[in-house]
Amino acid sequence: MKNQNGFSFPEFLISVVLVFTLATIGYSQYVTSAENAKQAAIKGNMHAVQLCAEDFSTQAEGVYPGGINTEVAQVCPASSSNHSVMAGATKPPFPAEALIPADFVNPVNSFYDAIKNGIARKPAGCVYYLGLDISGNPAGEGNYAVSYKITAMGAYRPLTLVLTSGGKEVGHEKK
């Protein structure tokens, strides 16, 4: 019998195929978990904006801001010295009077806007606040709103989760 050192070609080929298969499975799981983490961070940002809107409403005697730059003093004359706003800017750093947390950033890309007025569209990871008047139309900056909708743009498409005034959640993502 001849003693053989090393692998034969078929053994080597089988080893390479096994390593490649395991690497492919591992990479796909990594990508999926990274995307899920980004989606969870975006939804967390949506809830942070909802808390800001509710905080604003508490300070402004029950009305919501028409836009992210609307001051409490603009919609509530009794609070003429209160210049609190939801964000006051679309990306950090936010002004001192902003109700939004200082660590609020776009989880997809920190160079993109973190918050905007309107409905969900580009950029990815951005949260959109839309203050609505009594007719359900956009209230606009500087005006008060009686309700709101918060939507967000996911990494590739708008999220199906919509937050509304009163803490209601509409729609959920299906996997």
N, C-alpha and C positions, 0 to 999 in steps of 0.2 A: 504494500500500500504506500501510496505517495502522500506525504504530509503537505497540505495546501495552506499557504498563508494568505490572508486577505479575503476579499469577497470575489465571487464570480460575477460576471456581467449581469446575469438575471437577478442575482441577489441585490446587486447595487441598484438596478433599475426598480425593483420592488421597493427598496428603501427610499429612493427618491420620490416615487409616486406616493408613498405613505406620508412622508414629510410634507409634500406639496398639498395633499388633501387636508391634513391637519392644520396647516398654515392657512389655507383658504377658509376653513370652517372658523378658525379663531379670529381671522380678520373680519369676516362678516359679522360675527357676534360683537366684536369691538365697535364696528361702525354702527350697528343697530343700537348698542347701549349708549354711544356718544350722541346719536340723534335723539334718543329718548330723554337723555339728560338735558339737552338743549330745549326740547319741547316742554319739559317740566319747569325749567328756568323761565321760559316765556310765560307759562301759565302762572308761575309765582309772581312775575312782574305784573301780569294782568290783575291779580288779586291785590298787589300793592297799590296800583292805580285806583282800584275800587275803594280801598281803605282811605286813600287821599280824598276821593270824591265825597265819601261819607263824613270824613273829618271836616272838609270844607263846608258841607251842609250843616254840620253841627255849629260851626262858627258863624254861618250866614243865615241863621234862623230858619233852616229847613229847605233852602233852595240850593241847587247844584250849580257849579260853574258852567258857563256856556262854552268855554274853551280852557285849555291848560294854562293860559296866561291871564285869565280873569281873576281879579282881586276880590276878596271878600268885601272890601269897602265899595267896590263898584256896584254890587248887587244888594248890599245891605247898608243903607244910609246910617243906621244906628251904630255901625262898626266903622266909622269913618277913619279911624286910626289903624285898622287892621288891613295890612297889605299882603296877607298870605295868598299864595297862588298854588295851584296843583304842582306845576313844574317850573314855569317861568323860562324854560329853555328846552330844546329838543334833545340835548345830550349833556352829560356832566361836563363841567361842574354846574350844579344848579344853584340859583341864588339863595341867600340866607333865608328869605321868606317862603321858600318852596316847602310844601308839605311832603313832597316825595322824598324817600330815603336817599342819603348821599351815595350809597353804594349801588344805586339803581343804574344798571348798564344794559346794553343790548347783548344778550348772551351768544348771539351768532357771530357778531363782529362789533367790537367796541368802537370802531370808527363810524358805524352807522348810527342814525338817530335812535334813541331809546324810546321816545314817546312823541306822538304827534296828534294833531286834531284830525278828525275825519273818520273814514272807513278804511279797513285793512287793504293795503296794497304794498308795494315795495317801500322801504327796504326790509329784508328778512330780519326777523327778531324784534321788530318795532311793535310797540303797543299803541293803539289808537283810541282816543277818547272822543266821544261825540255827545255833547250836551244837546238835549231836545226840548223844544218849547211845548206848550200845551197841545198844539196841533200835531206833534210828532216830527216837526221840521227842525233842522239844525238851528240852535239858538245863536251861535256865533260868539266870538270873543267879546268880553266886556258886558255881556248880558247874562241874565240868570237862566237856568234850565230847570224844568220840573222833573226830568228824568234823564237817564244817560244810557249809552251802550259802550261797552269796552270790547274791542276786538284786537286781534294781533295777526301779524304775518309770521307764519312758521318759516322754516328754512327754505321750503319750496312752494308752499301754498298757504292761503289763509287758514287759521285754525278754526275748527268748527265750534269751539267753546266761545260763547258770547256772555259777558256779564252785564247785568242791567241793574238799575236802581232797585233798592229793596233787597239786594243780595241774591237775586235770582240768577241761576245759571241756565242757559239755553244751549242745547246741543252738546255733544261730546264726541271726541275723535273715536273713530272705529279703527281697530287694528286689523 
